Amino acid sequence: MVPEDGSRAAWTWALPPLLVALLLIPAFALGVEEIVLGVVGLCCFAALSWWKPVHALLVLLLAMPLAPKIPLPIGNLYISTILVMAFVVLRAFKEVASPAPLRFPRTPLSAPLLFFAAVLTLSVSMNAAYLIGNREQLLRFVQFLFYLSLFFLAAGLTLETRHRRWIVGTVLATGVLEGAIAVWQWVSKRGFFTTGTFDHQHNHLAAFLVFTGLLLMGAILEARSARSRLLYLCGIGLIGFGLVFSFSRTGYIAIGAGMLCFLLLGIAPRKKLAVFSVLLSGALLAYLLVPASVASRAGTIASVAAGKARDISFSIRLEMWSAAIEAFKKSPLLGAGAMKFELRDNYFVKTLAESGAMGMIGLLWVIVAVLLQALRSSKVPEKDRMLRGARIGFFPAAFAILVIFNMSGDFMNLHRLMGVFWVLSAVLVSGGEREPGPNEGR
């Protein structure tokens, strides 16, 4: 019964936790508590996605790099992938079911992203027979589309400054946590190199650390108080040590290239001097303190570049690239079909072979659009210093991920990283500062 004043009886507020308890008690008795807890958690996340999308995004930003894989009948999936799919489906359904007219978010990045996704989908349809028999590859493509759609859903939200601070702060905190996990792995001697939570993939860890580290560097440049600068520097220290012990040569190149990108931005000369000082001091500390094994690993970069040494992994990659180029020559317009090549060492060559010239045009359009918009957004007035710093750091971070890392891997398909990347692209550089509405963030 509902009282005449519209209030609810006290017992109705206790009903949801009571139902959860009634579910969990027999579940623990029967030993199926993991399944029940998973269902309850998914239901709670679904409710959050429906009524509080900003809070659901925060959950996703934590889950994407940190959540583990679980075995399912359709294959091993990350928990974050299940959450992303639930979020996308529920938000899309709510937009369609809303009485308000459906509005597609128009940003400078919408057209290139839609074009690239359309070309890949056409390429996949050409290769449907292969993908039907290879469920893992088909699942990877479906995941790619779901994670990419996070950009459009995040861009469609009207966000207050505090919401954007939560989103950026969550990403930075996750990067520092990954760095701390990597340092702990190295100290406890849990392998030749550190991988954090990235399933023995040291290059994947390095990509996430470089991305968040460059964002933190931008935040340092705009920090006003000494305490904030010290806090950010401690975070960069953990990220830096985690990156060093990842043994990722691409990571070493990417962090240097990203730091140099700061010099291209229209920031004050003293800030450029600060970036150069951090870069120089970091390189000096790495030279003096890192173990001989790390120094030897980094030294192979210069040796291979100068032609003084022959790297086996690089030679194998050259052979794979040559085969991919030959495949492109046979079908230059749309390629041999998306997801057909197990080529994970150069996303540019992979795209050229699988999706042809149209796919390469779409990929380059996306990269150029993101970098140009990131460069413009770094000059957008922003009262909040942390957000202003994140805008400044996003251009170097985007260059490191989209250009440097994609030259040595298929990082556009690294969904746990790119999901975070697309959300921040929507929040920081998608363009169009919106006026606050009566229901901001809802």
Secondary structure, 3 states (H helix, E strand, C coil): CCCCCCCCCHHHHHHHHHHHHHHHHHHHHHCCHHHHHHHHHHHHHHHHHHHCHHHHHHHHHHHHHHCCEEEECCEEEEHHHHHHHHHHHHHHHHHHHCCCCCCCCCCCCHHHHHHHHHHHHHHHHHCHHHHHHCHHHHHHHHHHHHHHHHHHHHHCCCCCHHHHHHHHHHHHHHHHHHHHHHHHHHHCCCCCCCCCCCCCCHHHHHHHHHHHHHHHHHHHHHCCCHHHHHHHHHHHHHHHHHHHCCCCHHHHHHHHHHHHHHHHCCCCHHHHHHHHHHHHHHHHHHHHHCCHHHHHHHHHHHHHHCCCCCCHHHHHHHHHHHHHHHHHHHCCCCCCCCCCCCCCCCHHHHHHHHHHHHHHHHHHHHHHHHHHHHHHHCCCCCCCHHHHHHHHHHHHHHHHHHHHHHHCCCHHHCHHHHHHHHHHHHHHHCCCCCCCCCCCCC
